[in-house]
């Protein structure tokens, strides 16, 4: 599969999973309300290399610190690693609640695992049925 085909396919599958329940008719003739989030995929970069254990642990701690800060600021509402995926270059995903994909991209590109060249990111705007995505552990929503 081409390098960008899997993130696009994953984004489409996630969109379908959230939208299908929302497609049930609301009120007759009422438009479906949508809201947007920014989906960021973390992908192994072409410059990835096996790091010495101590360096890998330190980089992982810095990565988790970055994600924790993004969460505390209300920008990253949920993040996590992937497992059991066919394409092992897909490492994880974050859903950001920020103005647009450019802002999410800038925040994600500041992640130490990205600046180190170990991972790269793909960022897209993801539209979902309003109210289908809730994040009970997030701090109060930032003003956008």
N, C-alpha and C positions, 0 to 999 in steps of 0.2 A: 504494500500500500504506500503511495507517495507520502512524504514526510508530513504534509499538512492535511491529508485526507482523514486520518484517524481523529485528530482534534475536532475537525468539522463534523465527522460522523458522531462523535461522542456528544458534541454540543447539540446536534439534531435529535439524538436519542433522549438526552436529558430534557430538552424542550418538549418533545412529544409526551414524555412521562408526566410532566407538570401540566401541560395544556389539555391533554385528553379528558381528565376529569372536569376541567373547566368548560368544556364544550357543551355540556348539558345545557339545554335552553334555560336562560335566566327568565326574565319576564318577557312576554311576547313583544318583540321588536326592540327590546333594550339592548344597547351595545354591551359587549363584554368588556369589563374594566381590566386593564392590564397595568402591570408595574414592571420596572426594569431593574436588573442587577447586572453586575459585571462578572463574568465567569473567567477566571484565570487558570489555565492549565500549566503546571510545572512539568517541563520536559527535559530529559537529559540532553545537554548541549553537545555539539560535535567536539567541543574542547574538553569534555569530561575525562577525568583520569582517576584511577584508584589512588586514594590518599593514604598516607600513613595514619594509623589508628588515632593517635593523639590529635592530629590535624583534622581528621574527619569528625571527631567528637566536638572539637572547638567550633568548627564550621556549623555543625548541627545545632549547637547551643546558640550560636549567633542567629541562625535561621529561625529557631523557635522564639528567640527574643524579639526578632523583627515581627513575626506573626502575632505574638502576644501584644506588642505595641499597637499594631494595626487593629487588633480586636478591642483593646482598651479605648482606642480613639473612635470606635464604632464604624470603622471603615471596612475591615474584614469581618464578616458576620459568621462565617464558618470556613474552616480549612482542615484538610486532612490528607494523609498519604493514600496511595493506591496499593492494592495487593491482588494477587491472582489475575492480573491483567495479561492479555496475550502479548501486548507490546510493552516490554519492560522499560522502554524509554519514557513512558508516561509515569511520572513519579507522584503527582498529587494535584489537588485543585483547591482553589479558594473562591468563595463568592464574596465580592466586594459590593458595598452599597455606597457608591460614590457617583459623582456627576456623570461620568462617561468612561468609555473604554480607555481613552488616553490617560485619564487620571489613575485608573486601576493599573494600567501598564506602567506608569511612572512609579507608583508605589511598589509594585511587584518587582520592577527592575532594580529597586534599591535593596532588595533582599540580598544578604551576603552570599547565598548559594548561587545567585544570578550574577552578582558583580565578580565573583570568583571564577566564573566561566564553567562551573559544574552543571548548572541548569540554565535553561532559557524559558521564556514564557510565551504563551499564546493568550490573548485577551479578546473577548467578544462581549457585546451587549446581549443579555439574555432576557427576553420578555416572557413573563409568566402571568397567569391569571391572578388578579389582585386577591391577596389574602391566602393564597395557597402556600406561600413560602413565609414561614414565621421562624423567628430565631429567639426563643425565650431567654437565652443566656446573654444576649447582646446588651450593651449599655444603651442608654437613650439614643435614638437615631440622630445622626449629625444633620445639621441644616445643609441642604444642597441648594 
